Amino acid sequence: MVCEINIEKSTTALRLEERFNINWSFDEYNHLEPSFHVRAAIDDTITVQPGEIVTIPTGLYPQLLSPRFEIEIRSLTSLLWEQGLVQADGITYFPYTFRNEIHILIENKSTEARDIHPAQKIALFSVKQQPKMVIKWVHQIEESPWKMGSSKSFINKIKNKTPKIKKGVTYERDDIL
C-alpha cells in the first residue's frame, strides 16, 4: 500500500535552504528507503544542557492523504552515539488529522552541554499503516487458549501480592477487590 503525503516547508526551512545551499526535501538513497532524515529548522545554534529537554522545529507541515497511516518520528542513532542526544519521548506519532509543524523534543543524556546547529539532521521520519479497529465491549474477556510467557511479567508479580482467588469459583470483576 502506498502512503501519499503532502508536505509544506516552513519559511525558516526555505531560508535555511538558501543559506546553506541544501534541499530541505528528504534525501532518498533508494526508492525502498523506509525512513528519512529530519533537520532542525532553527536560525541559530541551540545549546542543550545535560538532562535538559528542548523543542526543535523541523520545518515540516505534513498532510497525510489517508487516515490509514500515521507519521512516526524517532531518534537518530548517530545523534545519540556522537552527542548523547535522543528524542525525549522515544517515538512520536502524528495522525491523519495533524496539520501543524512537526516539533521534536530532544533530550541531552550526556554529561556535557551539546549544540544543535541550524539544518542539522536530528531525527528519522517514516510512516506506519494503521488497521481499522473494531472494538467490542464485553462483560468479561476470555482466557487465552495458549499458555505462553509474557514480557509483562511485572504484572503477574503485582497480582501475586494480592489475596488468592479460589479455584472453581466464578467471580465477577466487581467482586474482586
C-alpha positions as CSV (number, residue, x, y, z in Angstrom):
1,M,0.0,0.0,0.0
2,V,1.3,3.5,-0.9
3,C,1.1,6.3,1.6
4,E,0.8,9.7,-0.1
5,I,1.8,12.8,1.9
6,N,1.8,16.5,1.1
7,I,4.5,18.4,2.9
8,E,4.8,22.1,3.2
9,K,8.2,23.7,4.1
10,S,8.2,26.4,6.7
11,T,9.6,29.8,5.9
12,T,12.6,29.0,8.2
13,A,13.3,25.8,6.2
14,L,13.1,27.8,2.9
15,R,15.5,30.4,4.4
16,L,17.9,27.7,5.6
17,E,17.9,26.0,2.1
18,E,19.2,29.2,0.6
19,R,21.6,30.0,3.5
20,F,23.3,26.5,3.4
21,N,22.6,25.7,-0.3
22,I,20.8,22.5,0.6
23,N,17.5,20.9,-0.3
24,W,15.1,20.6,2.7
25,S,13.4,17.7,1.0
26,F,14.2,14.1,2.2
27,D,17.4,12.5,1.0
28,E,16.4,9.4,-1.0
29,Y,19.2,6.9,-1.2
30,N,17.0,4.4,-2.9
31,H,13.3,4.1,-3.6
32,L,12.8,1.4,-0.9
33,E,14.2,3.6,1.9
34,P,11.8,3.1,4.9
35,S,12.8,6.4,6.7
36,F,14.2,9.8,6.0
37,H,16.3,12.3,8.0
38,V,14.6,15.3,9.6
39,R,16.5,18.6,10.0
40,A,16.5,21.3,12.7
41,A,14.6,24.3,11.3
42,I,16.4,26.8,13.6
43,D,18.2,30.0,12.6
44,D,20.8,29.9,15.4
45,T,22.6,27.1,17.3
46,I,20.8,25.9,20.4
47,T,22.8,24.6,23.3
48,V,21.2,21.8,25.3
49,Q,22.4,21.4,28.9
50,P,22.8,17.9,30.5
51,G,19.4,16.5,31.3
52,E,17.6,19.4,29.6
53,I,14.8,18.8,27.1
54,V,14.3,21.3,24.2
55,T,11.7,21.6,21.5
56,I,13.2,21.7,18.0
57,P,11.0,22.7,15.0
58,T,11.6,20.6,11.8
59,G,10.2,23.0,9.1
60,L,7.7,20.2,8.0
61,Y,4.0,20.7,7.8
62,P,2.6,17.3,6.8
63,Q,-0.8,16.3,5.4
64,L,-1.4,12.6,5.2
65,L,-3.9,11.8,2.4
66,S,-5.2,8.7,4.0
67,P,-6.4,8.1,7.6
68,R,-4.9,4.6,7.4
69,F,-1.4,6.0,8.0
70,E,0.4,7.9,10.7
71,I,3.8,9.6,10.7
72,E,6.4,8.3,13.1
73,I,9.4,10.4,14.3
74,R,12.1,8.5,16.2
75,S,15.7,9.1,17.4
76,L,18.6,9.3,15.1
77,T,21.1,6.7,16.3
78,S,24.1,8.6,15.1
79,L,23.0,11.7,17.1
80,L,22.7,9.6,20.2
81,W,26.1,7.9,19.6
82,E,28.0,11.1,18.8
83,Q,26.3,13.6,21.1
84,G,24.2,11.8,23.6
85,L,21.0,13.5,22.2
86,V,17.8,11.5,21.9
87,Q,14.2,12.1,21.2
88,A,12.8,12.6,24.7
89,D,9.5,10.8,24.2
90,G,11.0,7.8,22.3
91,I,8.8,7.7,19.3
92,T,6.2,10.4,18.4
93,Y,3.2,9.7,16.2
94,F,1.3,12.3,14.2
95,P,-2.1,11.2,12.9
96,Y,-4.0,11.9,9.8
97,T,-5.6,15.0,11.3
98,F,-2.3,16.6,12.3
99,R,-1.8,19.8,10.2
100,N,0.9,21.7,12.1
101,E,4.6,21.9,12.1
102,I,6.3,18.8,13.5
103,H,8.4,19.7,16.5
104,I,10.8,17.2,18.2
105,L,11.6,17.0,21.9
106,I,15.4,16.5,22.2
107,E,16.9,15.4,25.5
108,N,20.6,15.6,26.4
109,K,21.6,12.3,28.0
110,S,25.3,13.2,28.1
111,T,27.1,14.9,31.0
112,E,28.2,17.8,28.8
113,A,26.3,20.6,27.1
114,R,25.6,19.8,23.4
115,D,24.9,22.0,20.4
116,I,22.2,21.6,17.8
117,H,23.0,23.6,14.7
118,P,20.7,25.0,12.0
119,A,19.8,22.4,9.4
120,Q,21.4,19.6,11.4
121,K,19.9,16.1,10.9
122,I,18.1,15.3,14.2
123,A,15.6,12.5,13.8
124,L,14.1,10.0,11.4
125,F,10.7,10.3,9.6
126,S,8.7,7.3,8.5
127,V,5.1,6.2,8.2
128,K,3.2,3.3,9.7
129,Q,0.0,1.8,8.3
130,Q,-2.7,1.5,10.9
131,P,-5.5,-1.1,10.7
132,K,-9.1,0.0,11.3
133,M,-10.0,-1.0,14.8
134,V,-13.4,-2.6,15.7
135,I,-13.7,-2.7,19.5
136,K,-16.3,-4.9,21.1
137,W,-17.0,-4.1,24.7
138,V,-17.7,-7.3,26.7
139,H,-18.6,-8.2,30.3
140,Q,-15.5,-10.3,30.7
141,I,-12.7,-11.3,28.3
142,E,-11.9,-15.0,27.6
143,E,-8.8,-16.7,28.7
144,S,-6.2,-17.4,26.1
145,P,-6.2,-21.0,24.7
146,W,-2.4,-20.8,24.7
147,K,-0.1,-20.7,27.7
148,M,2.9,-18.6,26.8
149,G,5.3,-16.4,28.6
150,S,4.8,-12.6,28.5
151,S,7.3,-9.7,28.6
152,K,4.8,-8.2,31.1
153,S,5.9,-10.4,34.0
154,F,5.8,-7.4,36.4
155,I,2.0,-7.5,36.2
156,N,2.0,-11.1,37.5
157,K,4.4,-10.1,40.3
158,I,1.9,-7.4,41.3
159,K,-1.0,-9.8,41.1
160,N,0.8,-12.4,43.2
161,K,0.9,-9.8,46.1
162,T,-2.9,-9.7,46.2
163,P,-5.1,-12.2,48.0
164,K,-5.5,-15.5,46.2
165,I,-8.7,-16.4,44.4
166,K,-10.3,-19.8,45.0
167,K,-10.2,-22.2,42.1
168,G,-13.6,-23.3,40.6
169,V,-15.4,-20.3,42.0
170,T,-16.9,-17.9,39.4
171,Y,-16.2,-14.3,40.3
172,E,-17.4,-11.1,38.7
173,R,-14.8,-8.4,38.2
174,D,-16.6,-6.2,40.6
175,D,-16.4,-8.9,43.3
176,I,-12.6,-8.8,43.3
177,L,-11.1,-6.1,45.3
